[in-house]
Amino acid sequence: QVQLVESGGGFVQAGGSLRLSCAASGRTFSTPIMEFMGWFRQAPGKEREFVAAHKWTGDSTYADSVKGRFTISRDNAKNTAYLQMNSLKPEDTAVYYCAAGRVRDLYRDYEYNYWGQGTQITVSS
């Protein structure tokens, strides 16, 4: 079984930066089930939405709303994925979740096998 634990959330002013971490245990990043690492977010009253995903080949995909501001990466040696968030906006306020899985459609949350508990990001204007 895989466990994902996010950290790095918090409160930041608009224009600021945060880096989220997602530490995995139970399986290493090199196993097929960990082919994709993804980040999703859910704002109050809204559905969970795709933010970014990273494939073990090195390919990264981003939602249009965060492209150019967020960067997803993974350190296989540390079994940890990251989401560097720059130029944060109030509309980025949400609970952020990391996810892992061997997915066919990386934009669909139900495709991912494992999820973290989420970490709150609040961006003030």
C-alpha positions as a printed NumPy array, in Angstrom:
array([[  0.   ,   0.   ,   0.   ],
       [  1.195,   3.509,  -0.793],
       [  0.933,   6.426,   1.591],
       [  1.303,  10.022,   0.453],
       [  1.867,  12.859,   2.893],
       [  1.766,  16.48 ,   1.782],
       [  3.493,  19.327,   3.555],
       [  4.348,  22.941,   2.912],
       [  0.915,  24.494,   2.924],
       [  0.133,  27.749,   4.628],
       [ -0.831,  31.358,   4.312],
       [  0.814,  33.691,   1.816],
       [  0.144,  37.091,   0.301],
       [ -0.646,  37.48 ,  -3.366],
       [  2.516,  37.408,  -5.436],
       [  4.283,  35.181,  -2.963],
       [  5.619,  31.651,  -3.308],
       [  5.222,  28.311,  -1.608],
       [  6.603,  24.859,  -2.224],
       [  4.539,  21.8  ,  -1.507],
       [  6.1  ,  18.425,  -0.883],
       [  4.549,  14.994,  -1.237],
       [  6.449,  12.19 ,   0.451],
       [  5.607,   8.659,  -0.605],
       [  6.086,   5.484,   1.399],
       [  5.242,   1.887,   0.721],
       [  6.365,   1.939,  -2.884],
       [  9.272,   3.622,  -4.563],
       [  8.847,   6.098,  -7.358],
       [ 10.387,   3.656,  -9.783],
       [  7.516,   1.169,  -9.613],
       [  4.845,   1.244, -12.335],
       [  2.062,   2.241,  -9.977],
       [  3.91 ,   5.499,  -9.395],
       [  4.198,   6.305, -13.085],
       [  2.377,   9.603, -12.636],
       [  2.516,  12.01 ,  -9.733],
       [ -0.206,  14.579,  -9.801],
       [ -1.404,  17.599,  -7.897],
       [ -5.049,  18.537,  -7.651],
       [ -6.819,  21.229,  -5.672],
       [-10.276,  21.872,  -4.325],
       [-11.577,  25.291,  -3.409],
       [-14.617,  25.735,  -1.138],
       [-17.82 ,  24.96 ,  -3.004],
       [-15.983,  23.758,  -6.093],
       [-15.054,  20.412,  -7.555],
       [-11.555,  19.098,  -7.287],
       [ -9.507,  20.195, -10.284],
       [ -6.301,  19.166, -11.964],
       [ -3.254,  21.331, -11.33 ],
       [ -0.213,  19.483, -12.643],
       [  1.188,  16.028, -13.311],
       [  4.629,  14.593, -13.781],
       [  5.405,  11.358, -15.555],
       [  8.424,   9.306, -14.609],
       [  9.818,   9.958, -18.079],
       [ 10.175,  13.591, -17.077],
       [  7.187,  14.976, -18.951],
       [  5.125,  17.564, -17.093],
       [  1.618,  18.818, -17.777],
       [ -0.087,  21.854, -16.269],
       [ -3.524,  23.341, -16.066],
       [ -3.765,  26.558, -18.062],
       [ -4.528,  28.481, -14.882],
       [ -1.123,  27.688, -13.367],
       [  1.077,  27.366, -16.435],
       [  4.139,  29.548, -16.143],
       [  3.677,  29.997, -12.395],
       [  3.799,  26.449, -10.97 ],
       [  6.448,  23.802, -11.477],
       [  6.04 ,  20.127, -10.669],
       [  9.035,  17.905, -10.051],
       [  9.973,  14.668,  -8.37 ],
       [ 13.061,  13.343,  -6.642],
       [ 13.072,   9.589,  -7.093],
       [ 15.908,   9.126,  -4.624],
       [ 13.823,  10.783,  -1.912],
       [ 10.481,   9.359,  -3.05 ],
       [  9.167,  12.892,  -2.963],
       [  7.277,  15.049,  -5.409],
       [  7.159,  18.83 ,  -5.288],
       [  4.98 ,  21.654,  -6.48 ],
       [  6.727,  25.006,  -6.607],
       [  4.121,  27.743,  -6.703],
       [  5.151,  31.269,  -7.652],
       [  3.179,  34.444,  -8.272],
       [  0.335,  33.105,  -6.205],
       [ -3.109,  34.611,  -6.63 ],
       [ -6.13 ,  34.634,  -4.316],
       [ -7.866,  32.252,  -6.736],
       [ -5.167,  29.679,  -5.972],
       [ -6.634,  29.329,  -2.485],
       [ -7.649,  25.7  ,  -2.021],
       [ -6.795,  22.41 ,  -0.409],
       [ -4.03 ,  20.849,  -2.48 ],
       [ -3.764,  17.088,  -2.858],
       [ -1.022,  14.97 ,  -4.302],
       [ -1.858,  11.747,  -6.057],
       [ -0.053,   8.844,  -7.641],
       [ -0.975,   6.184, -10.092],
       [ -0.634,   4.563, -13.444],
       [ -3.223,   6.621, -15.258],
       [ -4.604,   6.824, -18.76 ],
       [ -6.033,  10.301, -18.403],
       [ -3.886,  12.399, -16.093],
       [ -6.534,  15.109, -15.855],
       [ -9.086,  12.796, -14.203],
       [ -8.773,  12.441, -10.433],
       [-10.514,   9.054, -10.42 ],
       [ -7.663,   7.629, -12.484],
       [ -5.19 ,   8.003,  -9.643],
       [ -4.731,   5.136,  -7.218],
       [ -3.358,   6.884,  -4.159],
       [ -4.024,  10.214,  -2.479],
       [ -2.604,  12.331,   0.265],
       [ -4.682,  13.944,   2.968],
       [ -4.407,  17.438,   1.495],
       [ -2.796,  20.656,   2.623],
       [ -4.429,  24.082,   2.776],
       [ -3.096,  27.007,   0.762],
       [ -4.569,  30.43 ,   1.479],
       [ -3.548,  33.401,  -0.635],
       [ -4.598,  36.822,   0.581],
       [ -5.1  ,  39.796,  -1.702]])
